[in-house]
Amino acid sequence: MRVVGEIPHEVCKITLFAWNNRYLIKLEHGLLEQTYKVNQFDITSEADLYKIVDKSFIDDALNRFGEMDKTLQLALERV
């Protein structure tokens, strides 16, 4: 797996990888992470990854982190 780059963000860590004819967009926030796979043939260059990870993409991912955290906390309460 090769690191393509990082996108600076004040709330989460965003890392871009190349692996097995795919690009991975990995977002980390606390103990949670989200990974999105993009077929390398679906984009024209690695620069397109930075276009995909725009404000709207990040905002949606941050909202999803909130949902993920809530789901985990509810599950932990049932234990």
Secondary structure, DSSP 8 states (H G I E B T S, - for coil): -EEEEEE--SSSEEEEEEETTEEEEEEEETTEEEEEEEEGGGSSSTHHHHHHS-HHHHHHHHHHHHHHHHHHHHHHHT-
